[in-house]
Amino acid sequence: MTDLEDRLAIRELVERWSDGTNNHDWAALEELFTEDAVWEVGEPLSFKVQGRRQIVAALREKMKPSQYVVQTPHAIIVKVQGRTASARSTIHEVCRFGDGAGLEMMGTYFDELVKEANGWRFRHRNYRCTFLNPHPPAGQVFRVFED
């Protein structure tokens, strides 16, 4: 692969995280990580999970009460160094829960990636929140996930 192909593959990996999250595609999400990957989220949520299956289980549990989650990645910057890479992306997320609560959040992911036989994978995702509005978004929900 060329540098451009690697950077495009990593951008797609970041986008697949948001797509998998938005669509509750747990199997697709699990494929995005190395076996021993770490997902770390800073204040005010503050948690850390290690292991591909554990990451997806934690995400699934956190999303269980949600009616919907819409997460969009922006400004994806990638630096490739052989079979490793780093990436930074801005995330905007809006969600509403079944009890009427909800939130809007914006922040940045700082990622460490590794190229495995089956392509690029997250080795460490570190999310840092920039803005959190703990109020539910207004409007009517048309698509509700029930896992």
Helices and strands as residue ranges (DSSP letters): H 3-22, H 26-30, E 33-41, E 47-50, H 52-63, E 66-81, E 84-97, E 102-116, E 119-133
